[in-house]
Amino acid sequence: MIIIGEKINGSIPSMAKAIAEKNEDYIRDLAKKQSEAGATFIDVCASVSEDIELETLKWLINLVQDVTDTPISVDSPSATICAKAIEFCKKPGLVNSVSMEGDKVDQVFPLIANTGWECVALLSDDTGIPKSAEKRLQVFDALMKKADQYKIAPKRLHIDPLVEMLCTSEDGIAKIVETMTKIKAQYPDIHLTGGASNISFNLPARKFVNRAFIILSMSAGLDSAILDPLNTEMIGLIYATEALLGKDDFCIEYINAFRAGLFDKK
């Protein structure tokens, strides 16, 4: 599982407070802890007003790079900001994100075409978030034509089928599972990702919903997720699920992660 550490995000109240107070030690500490917990990427999202977003991202990215070599996931709803912010990173990481809305893909794909950068791509377009799996797959087809145009290999893409709140869904996660399954059948090397915690908004005891979602989605091909790598119970479930799905020969990765203390030993 590719783990995109979610803790450095200004939409989280404690992180918003740290950003507002310029609490550099707090931010560096969370970056270091996520890296040590095995995060593949450290997501950096400022969630501040647009006029100060780029300078805030630069400051945050530099703080993360002070304490870890883990690649950065540059996170902004603005493709223009993402395109500028990747210049602050010392090594290729992850652009989070583009979609088929406006010219987002055309801003980012040419920049990363001949690099090691990977990219999260949301299955939305100028009409918004499609209501059906069929429509999302149509957006996906258009996206892959752009990827082919710019010679972005499928293995460098993390497709987010757009996880919505369970409490407002009419079919649970059936639409997400159908979308993921069909994409993975067509492109086995492509990554499927999503904001795991989105599923549980407005529900009590959210951790149970988040965990169930991850496990069910892994069965449909989810192999990348934006989540808290410090949540040792979640990490343990991910390693166990990979072993149960036959993706961990002789359970070596599960055993090594246990010995490394990456998940709860209780």
C-alpha positions in Angstrom: 0.0 0.0 0.0 1.2 3.5 -0.9 0.6 5.6 2.1 0.2 9.3 1.6 0.6 10.8 5.1 -2.3 13.3 5.7 -1.2 15.1 8.9 0.2 18.3 7.4 -3.0 19.7 6.2 -4.3 23.1 7.2 -7.9 21.8 7.1 -7.1 19.9 10.3 -7.7 22.3 13.2 -4.5 21.6 15.1 -2.4 22.0 12.0 -4.3 25.2 11.1 -3.3 26.6 14.5 0.3 25.5 14.0 0.4 27.2 10.6 -1.2 30.4 12.0 1.2 30.5 14.9 4.2 29.5 12.7 4.9 26.6 15.0 7.8 25.1 13.1 8.7 22.5 15.7 5.2 21.0 15.7 5.2 20.7 11.9 8.7 19.2 11.7 7.8 16.7 14.4 4.7 15.5 12.5 6.7 15.2 9.3 9.4 13.1 11.0 6.9 10.9 12.8 5.0 10.2 9.6 8.2 9.3 7.7 9.3 7.0 10.5 5.9 5.3 10.5 6.5 4.3 6.8 4.7 7.0 4.8 5.5 6.8 1.1 4.7 10.5 0.6 4.2 13.3 3.0 1.2 15.3 1.9 1.5 19.1 2.3 -1.7 21.1 2.0 -1.8 24.7 3.3 -5.6 25.2 3.2 -5.1 29.0 3.5 -6.4 31.9 1.4 -5.2 31.8 -2.2 -3.2 35.0 -1.9 -0.8 33.3 0.6 -1.1 29.7 -0.4 2.1 29.4 -2.5 4.3 31.1 0.1 2.7 29.0 2.8 3.3 25.8 0.8 6.9 26.8 0.3 7.4 27.3 4.0 5.7 24.0 4.9 7.6 22.0 2.2 10.9 23.4 3.5 10.0 22.4 7.1 9.3 18.8 6.0 12.5 18.6 3.9 14.4 19.8 7.0 13.7 16.5 8.7 13.0 13.8 6.1 13.9 12.7 2.6 10.4 11.2 2.1 9.0 12.6 -1.1 6.4 15.4 -0.9 2.8 15.2 -2.0 2.1 18.8 -3.2 -1.6 19.2 -2.3 -3.8 22.1 -3.6 -7.1 22.4 -5.4 -5.3 24.8 -7.8 -3.3 23.2 -10.6 -1.5 26.5 -11.0 -0.3 26.4 -7.4 0.7 22.7 -7.7 2.7 23.5 -10.8 4.6 26.3 -9.1 5.1 24.5 -5.8 6.8 21.4 -7.2 9.7 23.6 -7.8 10.3 23.8 -4.0 10.8 20.1 -3.7 14.3 18.6 -3.7 13.1 15.3 -5.4 10.2 14.1 -7.5 7.1 13.4 -5.5 3.3 13.4 -6.0 1.1 16.2 -7.5 -2.2 16.1 -5.6 -4.2 16.8 -7.8 -5.5 17.3 -11.3 -8.9 16.5 -12.9 -10.6 17.0 -16.2 -11.9 20.3 -15.0 -10.7 23.3 -17.1 -7.1 23.1 -18.1 -5.7 21.4 -14.9 -4.3 18.4 -16.7 -2.8 20.6 -19.4 -1.0 22.7 -16.8 0.5 19.8 -14.9 1.1 16.9 -17.3 3.6 18.7 -19.6 5.6 19.7 -16.5 5.9 16.2 -15.2 6.1 14.4 -18.5 9.8 13.6 -18.5 10.3 13.5 -14.7 9.8 11.0 -11.9 6.8 12.9 -10.6 3.6 11.0 -10.0 0.1 12.5 -10.0 -3.3 12.1 -8.4 -6.1 12.5 -10.9 -9.7 13.0 -9.7 -12.6 11.6 -11.9 -14.4 14.9 -12.2 -14.8 17.3 -15.1 -16.4 20.6 -15.9 -19.8 19.1 -15.1 -18.7 18.3 -11.5 -18.6 14.9 -9.9 -20.4 12.3 -12.0 -23.3 10.6 -10.3 -22.7 7.2 -11.8 -19.8 4.8 -12.2 -20.4 4.8 -16.0 -19.9 8.6 -16.2 -16.8 8.4 -14.0 -15.4 5.9 -16.3 -16.0 8.2 -19.2 -14.0 10.9 -17.4 -11.3 8.3 -16.8 -11.2 7.5 -20.5 -10.7 11.2 -21.4 -8.0 11.4 -18.7 -6.1 8.5 -20.1 -6.1 10.0 -23.6 -4.4 13.1 -22.0 -1.9 10.8 -20.2 -1.1 9.1 -23.5 -0.7 12.5 -25.2 1.8 13.6 -22.7 3.4 10.1 -22.3 2.5 9.7 -18.7 2.7 6.0 -17.9 -0.3 4.6 -16.1 1.9 3.4 -13.2 2.6 7.1 -12.4 -1.1 7.9 -12.0 -3.1 7.6 -8.8 -6.7 7.6 -9.8 -9.2 9.0 -7.2 -12.7 7.8 -8.1 -13.9 10.5 -5.6 -14.9 9.0 -2.3 -18.1 10.7 -1.0 -19.8 10.7 2.4 -21.4 7.4 3.2 -24.2 9.1 5.0 -25.5 10.7 1.8 -24.8 7.7 -0.5 -27.7 5.8 -1.9 -25.6 2.6 -2.6 -22.9 2.5 0.0 -19.6 2.2 -1.9 -21.0 0.1 -4.7 -20.3 2.9 -7.3 -16.7 3.3 -6.1 -16.1 -0.4 -6.1 -17.4 -0.8 -9.7 -15.3 2.2 -10.9 -12.2 0.8 -9.2 -12.7 -2.7 -10.4 -13.1 -1.7 -14.1 -10.1 0.7 -14.0 -7.8 -1.9 -12.5 -9.0 -4.6 -15.0 -8.1 -2.2 -17.9 -4.8 -0.9 -16.4 -3.3 -3.3 -13.9 -0.3 -1.0 -13.2 -2.3 2.1 -12.4 -2.8 3.1 -8.8 -6.2 3.6 -7.2 -6.3 6.1 -4.3 -8.7 8.2 -2.3 -9.1 10.3 0.9 -10.1 7.4 3.2 -11.5 9.6 5.9 -13.9 11.3 3.4 -16.2 8.3 3.6 -17.1 8.9 7.3 -17.9 12.6 7.5 -20.8 13.4 9.7 -20.8 9.9 11.2 -20.0 8.9 14.8 -17.1 6.6 15.6 -15.6 7.4 12.2 -12.6 5.1 12.7 -14.7 2.0 12.2 -16.2 3.3 8.9 -12.7 4.3 7.7 -11.2 1.0 8.4 -14.1 -1.0 6.8 -13.8 1.2 3.7 -10.1 0.7 3.3 -10.4 -3.1 3.6 -13.3 -3.4 1.2 -11.7 -1.0 -1.3 -8.4 -2.9 -1.2 -10.4 -5.9 -2.5 -11.4 -3.7 -5.4 -7.8 -2.7 -6.1 -7.1 0.3 -3.9 -3.3 0.4 -3.4 -2.8 4.0 -2.5 -4.5 6.1 0.2 -4.3 9.4 1.9 -4.5 8.5 5.6 -2.8 8.8 9.0 0.3 6.6 9.1 0.4 7.1 12.9 -2.8 5.2 13.2 -1.2 1.9 14.1 -4.4 -0.1 14.1 -5.2 1.0 10.6 -1.7 0.2 9.4 -1.9 -3.2 11.0 -5.2 -3.9 9.1 -3.6 -2.8 5.8 -0.7 -5.2 6.2 -3.0 -8.0 7.2 -5.4 -7.3 4.3 -2.5 -7.3 1.8 -1.4 -10.7 3.1 -5.0 -12.1 2.9 -5.3 -10.8 -0.7 -2.2 -12.8 -1.6 -0.1 -9.7 -2.1 2.5 -10.5 0.5 4.5 -13.7 -0.2 4.8 -15.8 2.9 3.6 -12.8 5.0 7.1 -11.4 5.0 6.0 -7.8 4.8 3.5 -8.3 7.6 6.0 -9.9 9.8 8.7 -7.3 9.1 6.2 -4.4 9.8 5.3 -6.1 13.1 8.9 -6.4 14.1 9.5 -2.8 13.1 6.7 -1.7 15.4 4.7 -0.1 12.6 1.4 -1.4 14.0 -0.2 -2.1 17.3 1.1 -5.2 19.1 -1.8 -5.5 21.6 
